[in-house]
Amino acid sequence: MSTKNMKRILVTGATGQIGSELTVELRKKYGGENVIAAGHRRKPSEKLLSTGPFEYVDVTQKDSVEKVVEKYDIDTIYHLAAVLSAVGEQKPQLAWNVNMNGLYNILEVAREHNMIRVFWPSSIAVFGPETPRVKTPQDTVLIPTTMYGVTKVAGELLCNYYFIRFGLDVRCVRYPGIISSETPPGGGTTDYAVEMFYEAIKKKRYTCFVREDTVLPMMYMPDCIKAAIDLMEADPSKIKHHVGYNVTGMSFSAGELAAEIKKHIPEFECEYKPDFRQKIADSWPMSIDDSVAREEWGWKPDYDLASMTKDMIEKLTRRFAEGRL
Ligand SMILES: NC(=O)c1ccc[n+]([C@@H]2O[C@H](COP(=O)([O-])OP(=O)(O)OC[C@H]3O[C@@H](n4cnc5c(N)ncnc54)[C@H](O)[C@@H]3O)[C@@H](O)[C@H]2O)c1
């Protein structure tokens, strides 16, 4: 299927950390009126409202999804609406409902409307304490200990099932922690990596909720968007996996991130007070082997710790100076 066939795109979770930036990129690429942003409760940004259509959708209600799909004749969905890991541990029933029933509704509506393609982000949360933590391979033990991880494993299996049983072209990546400067993250375990930048700029100090030696895989937003769009544009013959592809950008400890920020803001001080999220972080990989994604559809990240830090600090400093942080 060529990209020419992808005309009417729905993005769920469009007001979230990833959705707010991915939607704008998709609009640049496919035309503003062809990319419908779907939010839920949270007020959309001016940028989201001014660049194309916006609708409210509750993904746990199938008719709510259906109404928008039919109104705009949608043929492609980027399904980003979810409850993330830390909130999911506080509210496991909500996480199950939004993540599982939401995905099921999206897949059903996509099947019933013969859609071209669906993108759904899984996560490194599919891995658990029994998974090898260094250079975690594509095919390995998936026994997570968080509700979020449970919904991501079950979701991957459901996506794969819809491909095998109904021929629905669902494509997934297992994102690591995503770092970005536009919209703050919505309650995940890797949020400290984003908060550290904001607080370094605003207050020159930060109290980190994981230990200094906690190493997790991460990715900068431009690479996160590139992974989604490149995977969705890849020729179907290249896509051999319809469970999540391992993808990563970089791995660093919380202390290494603080040291990198200090190179730009020498007064910056970071202290460490681990909370319940430490246990989640300790159950996840430290680094990811993404060679399968590299081989099958040419995945390659652009940013490392140094280039990401430089760009984040430039962007946030500018926003802080303009009073927009
Ligand atoms: N940000 C990360 O570090 C990261 C890492 C791995 C995977 N992911 C995945 O990427 C996707 C997007 O993540 P994000 O960081 O942008 O999350 P986010 O929390 O910033 O945004 C999620 C959005 O989902 C919406 N939502 C919640 N319940 C809903 C419902 N019932 N109906 C419709 N919308 C609802 C929320 O309003 C929110 O805007 C999720 O599937 C997440 O699991 C994110």
The ligand as an SDF file (V2000), in Angstrom:
LIG
                    3D

 44 48  0  0  0  0  0  0  0  0999 V2000
    5.5480    8.9080   26.5150 N   0  0  0  0  0  0  0  0  0  0  0  0
    6.2640    7.8060   26.6610 C   0  0  0  0  0  0  0  0  0  0  0  0
    7.3570    7.8400   27.2530 O   0  0  0  0  0  0  0  0  0  0  0  0
    5.7750    6.5020   26.0770 C   0  0  0  0  0  0  0  0  0  0  0  0
    6.6220    5.3890   26.1010 C   0  0  0  0  0  0  0  0  0  0  0  0
    6.1750    4.1740   25.5980 C   0  0  0  0  0  0  0  0  0  0  0  0
    4.9080    4.1000   25.0380 C   0  0  0  0  0  0  0  0  0  0  0  0
    4.0970    5.1830   25.0260 N   0  0  0  0  0  0  0  0  0  0  0  0
    2.7520    5.0410   24.4540 C   0  0  0  0  0  0  0  0  0  0  0  0
    2.4830    6.0530   23.5120 O   0  0  0  0  0  0  0  0  0  0  0  0
    1.0830    6.4050   23.5570 C   0  0  0  0  0  0  0  0  0  0  0  0
    0.9410    7.8950   23.7960 C   0  0  0  0  0  0  0  0  0  0  0  0
    1.5890    8.2050   25.0040 O   0  0  0  0  0  0  0  0  0  0  0  0
    1.7370    9.6930   25.5680 P   0  0  0  0  0  0  0  0  0  0  0  0
    3.0120    9.7480   26.2830 O   0  0  0  0  0  0  0  0  0  0  0  0
    1.4490   10.6870   24.5280 O   0  0  0  0  0  0  0  0  0  0  0  0
    0.5750    9.6620   26.6780 O   0  0  0  0  0  0  0  0  0  0  0  0
   -0.2020   10.8810   27.3830 P   0  0  0  0  0  0  0  0  0  0  0  0
   -0.6380   10.3950   28.7320 O   0  0  0  0  0  0  0  0  0  0  0  0
    0.5580   12.1400   27.2990 O   0  0  0  0  0  0  0  0  0  0  0  0
   -1.4630   10.9830   26.4280 O   0  0  0  0  0  0  0  0  0  0  0  0
   -2.4480    9.9870   26.3900 C   0  0  0  0  0  0  0  0  0  0  0  0
   -3.7560   10.6370   26.0110 C   0  0  0  0  0  0  0  0  0  0  0  0
   -4.7820    9.6430   26.0870 O   0  0  0  0  0  0  0  0  0  0  0  0
   -5.9780   10.3320   26.4080 C   0  0  0  0  0  0  0  0  0  0  0  0
   -6.9990    9.4370   26.9570 N   0  0  0  0  0  0  0  0  0  0  0  0
   -7.0480    8.8810   28.2000 C   0  0  0  0  0  0  0  0  0  0  0  0
   -8.1930    8.1760   28.3290 N   0  0  0  0  0  0  0  0  0  0  0  0
   -8.8730    8.2810   27.1520 C   0  0  0  0  0  0  0  0  0  0  0  0
  -10.1090    7.7860   26.6670 C   0  0  0  0  0  0  0  0  0  0  0  0
  -10.9070    7.0410   27.4210 N   0  0  0  0  0  0  0  0  0  0  0  0
  -10.4760    8.1080   25.4090 N   0  0  0  0  0  0  0  0  0  0  0  0
   -9.6810    8.8660   24.6220 C   0  0  0  0  0  0  0  0  0  0  0  0
   -8.5200    9.3720   25.0240 N   0  0  0  0  0  0  0  0  0  0  0  0
   -8.1130    9.0700   26.2780 C   0  0  0  0  0  0  0  0  0  0  0  0
   -5.5510   11.4030   27.4210 C   0  0  0  0  0  0  0  0  0  0  0  0
   -6.4330   12.5030   27.3440 O   0  0  0  0  0  0  0  0  0  0  0  0
   -4.1360   11.7730   26.9630 C   0  0  0  0  0  0  0  0  0  0  0  0
   -4.1260   12.9990   26.2670 O   0  0  0  0  0  0  0  0  0  0  0  0
    0.4670    5.5110   24.6390 C   0  0  0  0  0  0  0  0  0  0  0  0
   -0.0570    4.3490   24.0630 O   0  0  0  0  0  0  0  0  0  0  0  0
    1.6610    5.1500   25.4990 C   0  0  0  0  0  0  0  0  0  0  0  0
    1.4530    3.9480   26.1850 O   0  0  0  0  0  0  0  0  0  0  0  0
    4.4980    6.3890   25.5260 C   0  0  0  0  0  0  0  0  0  0  0  0
  1  2  1  0
  2  3  2  0
  2  4  1  0
  4  5  1  0
  4 44  2  0
  5  6  2  0
  6  7  1  0
  7  8  2  0
  8  9  1  0
  8 44  1  0
  9 10  1  0
  9 42  1  0
 10 11  1  0
 11 12  1  0
 11 40  1  0
 12 13  1  0
 13 14  1  0
 14 15  2  0
 14 16  1  0
 14 17  1  0
 17 18  1  0
 18 19  2  0
 18 20  1  0
 18 21  1  0
 21 22  1  0
 22 23  1  0
 23 24  1  0
 23 38  1  0
 24 25  1  0
 25 26  1  0
 25 36  1  0
 26 27  1  0
 26 35  1  0
 27 28  2  0
 28 29  1  0
 29 30  1  0
 29 35  2  0
 30 31  1  0
 30 32  2  0
 32 33  1  0
 33 34  2  0
 34 35  1  0
 36 37  1  0
 36 38  1  0
 38 39  1  0
 40 41  1  0
 40 42  1  0
 42 43  1  0
M  CHG  2   8   1  16  -1
M  END
$$$$
